[in-house]
Amino acid sequence: MRGLPCSPLPMLLLLLQPWETQLQFEGPRCRTGPLDLVFVIDSSRSVRPFEFETMRQFLVGLLGRLDVGPNATRVGVIQYSSQVQSVFRLGAFSRREDMEHAIRAVVPLAQGTMTGLAIQYAMNVAFSVAEGARPLEARVPRVAVIVTDGRPQDRVAEVAAQARARGIEIYAVGVQRADVGSLRAMASPPLDEHVFLVESFDLIREFGLQFQGRLCARDLCNGVDHGCEFQCVSEGLTYRCLCPDGRQLQADGKSCNRCREGHVDLVLLVDGSKSVRPQNFELVKRFVNQIVDFLDVSPEGTRVGLVQFSSRVRTEFPLGRYGTAAEVKQAVLAVEYMERGTMTGLALRHMVEHSFSEAQGARPRGLNVPRVGLVFTDGRSQDDISVWAARAKEEGIVMYAVGVGKAVEEELREIASEPAELHVSYSPDFSTMTHLLENLKGSICPEEGISAGTELRSPCECESLVEFQGRTLGALESLTQKLAQLTARLEDLENQLATHM
């Protein structure tokens, strides 16, 4: 953990007081309506004592903002390692003070990491009516929050799917060494709203704030069929729909406008190097999906492919695989972080040689569908990019470069098409990069802004038009000749009549 003194006494003082203050969540108490909430806490040996203390204070702080009561939020806590232990069941306490006292008395189990066993216990025992959960017919939401720091030693995917099928909504919170694939296997969809990854236990407060916000918005949006395409927001006794940045809410109050004229073959090259770090890679995936949100994804409209690169290059999905935005977004969320180096030049070569081939789903060049490449990176490339950056543009690919953090401006400019101010975007931090969306929307969507010099032209508007013009001119020439012959004959007839008169 960062900044801890080495002396035991200062460390103890730091454990006792500052975290108490830091982990208290601000704002009014969250009025969620009836809710059955069970925390599933990893207390395996890999969770060190001061880390477990942070998790303890996190729970206490979160309880302080919940509307706890027999007819409101019921809370249960279980801890697990190689075995599962109930700290207190859903129906045990109705007063917050009693819950906090029980949490402070928890002694970590300090053994293995049997996360699947813990999920099974939560499903079969913790959420049972006998333990204090309300009957299914009462339609009270059941929510499990799993907090873990490592890779499970048993299988989690199947038992988590069973829990979700029984109506349990699962949030998976990974800390430090947690395995992202396992978190995704446990969590409920949509994964970008139910999977959280934080660098260390002392940053778990960030999840607490987000989770509190989600709980506070449950009363209407999670209790009615709101029909919002993107996001529903509860406001007192009503709700409203929101659209992502750069898109407008339509007249029906539920759907969002799209880039409907932007017929494009779009390949995204995403940096998966070690410097990005797991939690930021999750932010990158969310950012990619926000781009997808304003595209009209379809086989006839915009096609999207995704390539991840580090020390090697991996096609996550080619242009021709998915025909809807929902399918693309689900595939993006399933992408696993590669880590290692930053071979941007190798990624550009892969894009030019493979990603825009017809075999990968790109449309034939004769259709004049714009080919767009978007490179997302956070640092200096470890190989040369100049040859394949130039080759991409020679092949007619319109290139955009998005840099974050320590990305090198010179490299971004070399990758991007001209003019650079329209094709290069930069954000100093992963958490603030959403402001780049409007620029990208204006560039990729032709009707929203600049189409980077490319124009989608149908053969009906090009070769066929020339052929039509040629045929029309030929017919006009023939008609002109016939009219001239007819005029000459009429003049001859008039002369004959004049002679006889």
Disulfide bonds with the S-S distance in Angstrom:
Cys30-Cys216 2.22
Cys221-Cys232 1.96
Cys228-Cys241 1.88
Cys243-Cys256 2.10
Cys259-Cys445 2.36
